[in-house]
Amino acid sequence: MKRTAHSHFARCKRLTGLILLCVLPVWASAAELHVPAVVEAGQAFSIPLKDAGSGQATFYLVGPDHVMKRTVAFGSDLQIQSSDLRTAGRYQVILCDSSSCTSAIFEVKAAQPAHLSFFLHPSRVPVSTRDSIDATAFVFDQYFNLILTPAAVDFRITPASGAGFSREVSTRRGVAWMRMDSTPHEGRVQVTAALGSMEEARVIQQVAAEACGLRMKAVASGSMVTLETDPVRDCSGNALPDGTVVSFTKVDKAGKSTVDTPIKKGIARVQFSLDGRALISVACGVVLGNEVAVNGKL
Amino acid sequence: MSMVEITLALKKIAPPFAKMATFVITACVLAIAQSPTQIHLPQVNLPEVHLDATGLTPRPIEELTGTTIARHYALAWRDLTVALESGQAEGLGEEFVGFAKDRLTKRITEQNQAGMHVRIVDRGHHLKAVFYSTDGSAMQLLDQAQLEIQTFDGNKLLDTQNVPHKYMVLMTPGADRWYVRDLEEVSDKPF
């Protein structure tokens, strides 16, 4: 009985030893690593190893886009080059001597703003439309790390006609965005995102909005009638672009027929054959124009 | 000392502990047996990803978009885990583009040169969508990830980190999926 207990005790000791053997290399310290908690991207620093004793060790640096392994000698400081720290994120340093390893963590934060990534949406927009233009700017440093600390982005709007204006927006988690109404006049509008000396410009084309006060006149000639609109404009007086479709609808005893025709040189024109009295209407998009009755009577 | 000897020793000392140990060893053996032998890629399950998109500005998220994002973010982490452990960066292109892909590819190349690899035990991600552009071209998310990260030089375990990790993520849509365009680990401090 005693012998069995002794045997179990010996086995227990062997097991404990085995477990400790597995755990110790992870827990024990080769030499304490003193690293700054936060470093700016591209900034070199050194890790003091002067007082860590003598001999050699293996040093590892593991970052978001960079892994380095090299042999270092105790007794001199360990230099981390600026080129090792270009990408923002969490870095791990590990130092292993012949018996154990020690590790430390530090964070690399983005450097100063150096790049703007700017999106303007949409590329074409009707005039005088509420909240129709969106501008979004992402702010990056010279290594294209997103800068998470707030920065003021100035959005400068320069319409083709009329006074320009600007709006300053602070970034949140690296992103600044704003929404604005389109201006009343058609044409090119330039929006520039600026931060310090950086500028990124994008252009948006403002086009006429829906037709306004759509009117047509009819000229009868025998069994034919020619219908022609006045110059088609929106409510701000901007001419609708050529190619915009205008629909003419005739209702007579033969039924209903519609002709779609594009605006050419600002007006839309169509010809119908007549068979008795007819009522003709005109529409452009969702806008209805006037109606004319033809059969000699206008 | 072989595993069989350890198991037998444990059996004699403490039967309940031995049962548990046997179970663990059996599970390990089964896991090894199930792992592919011809393709040397680790088998990694999809991690759990929970997406919270409440209060998202300037555009609300559509339900289908939310589902797609959560799925592809999980796939991205699976591919990342496999790539870091196997040293094979080829699979990253399925879910990563731009800076994220370039940086991870570079890291894996250098990791291979150093003879190192990283094993990630992924215990899930809580994603919070914080920005969704009006034109739907970009979404920014914050990820609170529960990861155990083991760093190896060859077969030697150098370090284990078992702390919560926080990532700033930028995802952009492609033809049939959402890609991870930027993945940056950030400190836990509020922005």
Chai-1 contact restraints between the chains, C-beta under 6 A:
chainA,res_idxA,chainB,res_idxB,connection_type,confidence,min_distance_angstrom,max_distance_angstrom,comment,restraint_id
A,H8,B,I13,contact,1.0,0.0,6.0,A-B,restraint_1
A,R11,B,A9,contact,1.0,0.0,6.0,A-B,restraint_2
A,P64,B,R103,contact,1.0,0.0,6.0,A-B,restraint_3
A,D65,B,R103,contact,1.0,0.0,6.0,A-B,restraint_4
A,D65,B,K106,contact,1.0,0.0,6.0,A-B,restraint_5
A,D65,B,R107,contact,1.0,0.0,6.0,A-B,restraint_6
A,V67,B,R107,contact,1.0,0.0,6.0,A-B,restraint_7
A,V67,B,E110,contact,1.0,0.0,6.0,A-B,restraint_8
A,V67,B,Q111,contact,1.0,0.0,6.0,A-B,restraint_9
A,V67,B,A114,contact,1.0,0.0,6.0,A-B,restraint_10
A,K69,B,A114,contact,1.0,0.0,6.0,A-B,restraint_11
A,T87,B,R103,contact,1.0,0.0,6.0,A-B,restraint_12
A,A88,B,E184,contact,1.0,0.0,6.0,A-B,restraint_13
A,G89,B,E184,contact,1.0,0.0,6.0,A-B,restraint_14
A,G89,B,E185,contact,1.0,0.0,6.0,A-B,restraint_15
A,R90,B,E185,contact,1.0,0.0,6.0,A-B,restraint_16
A,I94,B,L158,contact,1.0,0.0,6.0,A-B,restraint_17
A,I94,B,D159,contact,1.0,0.0,6.0,A-B,restraint_18
A,C101,B,L158,contact,1.0,0.0,6.0,A-B,restraint_19
A,S103,B,D159,contact,1.0,0.0,6.0,A-B,restraint_20
A,E107,B,S187,contact,1.0,0.0,6.0,A-B,restraint_21
A,H121,B,D135,contact,1.0,0.0,6.0,A-B,restraint_22
A,D134,B,T134,contact,1.0,0.0,6.0,A-B,restraint_23
A,T136,B,S133,contact,1.0,0.0,6.0,A-B,restraint_24
A,F144,B,F99,contact,1.0,0.0,6.0,A-B,restraint_25
A,L148,B,F191,contact,1.0,0.0,6.0,A-B,restraint_26
A,R173,B,F191,contact,1.0,0.0,6.0,A-B,restraint_27
A,V175,B,F131,contact,1.0,0.0,6.0,A-B,restraint_28
